[in-house]
Amino acid sequence: MEIHYELTEQDVIAFNLYHVKNSKVGKNSLQWQRYISPLIFLLFAYFLTVFTDMAKGPLFVTFGLTAILWVIFYPKYFYFHITRQVSKMLKGGKNEGLVGEHFMKLNKTGIADQTAVGETKVQWAGVKQLIEDPDYFYIYTSTVSAYIIPKRGVYSVDGLKTYVQQRIKA
């Protein structure tokens, strides 16, 4: 089976967002940052009232509202930050083999992905799992890296899915 597709910066960002939203580490990181920071805000307000002559009411209202807004809006900021960081890394580094044209061959021995700057190969034994979302296939070769295949570049989405699943199980 052969697939020819163009991988864009948006595709790489989509993979990173998918990975963070679905990995245990990403979920834990978001939860800690989302809920521990507001607790720190409230503890800060408490210590201000204990060690200063500031009025408790306005201080706790201000810090309490800040904590509530943080819990509500932090996930949007978290994912925006990831998007911005991935975009910066792609623009700042040497990523010629990642973004651009890909020619992938899948056969009985494994996967070969050829780009303008080189070729990567992995045997089926090195493929950990196939993940599908509405727009992409991610063929994971480790816990943090995967071949990103946009469905727009696949002639037969069901055919690719079946082919890879059969090879992974074999």
PEBEL-V575094 format. One record per backbone hydrogen bond with DSSP energy under -1.0 kcal/mol. CO is the residue of the C=O (numbers start at 1). NH is the residue of the N-H. If there is no record, write none. Layout:
# PEBEL-V575094
co:CO nh:NH
co:CO nh:NH
This chain:
# PEBEL-V575094
co:1 nh:106
co:3 nh:104
co:5 nh:102
co:7 nh:100
co:8 nh:12
co:9 nh:13
co:10 nh:14
co:11 nh:15
co:12 nh:16
co:13 nh:17
co:14 nh:18
co:15 nh:19
co:16 nh:20
co:17 nh:21
co:18 nh:22
co:19 nh:23
co:23 nh:27
co:24 nh:28
co:25 nh:29
co:26 nh:30
co:27 nh:31
co:28 nh:32
co:29 nh:33
co:30 nh:34
co:31 nh:35
co:32 nh:36
co:35 nh:39
co:36 nh:40
co:37 nh:41
co:38 nh:42
co:39 nh:43
co:40 nh:44
co:41 nh:45
co:42 nh:46
co:43 nh:47
co:44 nh:48
co:45 nh:49
co:46 nh:50
co:47 nh:51
co:48 nh:52
co:55 nh:59
co:56 nh:60
co:57 nh:61
co:58 nh:62
co:59 nh:63
co:60 nh:64
co:61 nh:65
co:62 nh:66
co:63 nh:67
co:64 nh:68
co:65 nh:69
co:66 nh:70
co:67 nh:71
co:68 nh:72
co:69 nh:73
co:70 nh:74
co:73 nh:77
co:74 nh:78
co:75 nh:79
co:76 nh:80
co:77 nh:81
co:78 nh:82
co:79 nh:83
co:80 nh:84
co:81 nh:85
co:82 nh:86
co:83 nh:87
co:84 nh:88
co:85 nh:89
co:86 nh:90
co:87 nh:91
co:88 nh:92
co:89 nh:93
co:93 nh:95
co:95 nh:98
co:95 nh:99
co:100 nh:7
co:102 nh:5
co:103 nh:114
co:104 nh:3
co:105 nh:112
co:109 nh:124
co:110 nh:107
co:111 nh:122
co:112 nh:105
co:113 nh:120
co:114 nh:103
co:118 nh:115
co:120 nh:113
co:122 nh:111
co:123 nh:126
co:124 nh:127
co:129 nh:140
co:131 nh:138
co:135 nh:151
co:136 nh:133
co:137 nh:149
co:138 nh:131
co:139 nh:147
co:140 nh:128
co:140 nh:129
co:145 nh:141
co:145 nh:142
co:147 nh:139
co:149 nh:137
co:150 nh:153
co:151 nh:154
co:156 nh:160
co:157 nh:161
co:158 nh:162
co:159 nh:163
co:160 nh:164
co:161 nh:165
co:162 nh:166
co:163 nh:167
co:164 nh:168
co:165 nh:169
co:166 nh:170
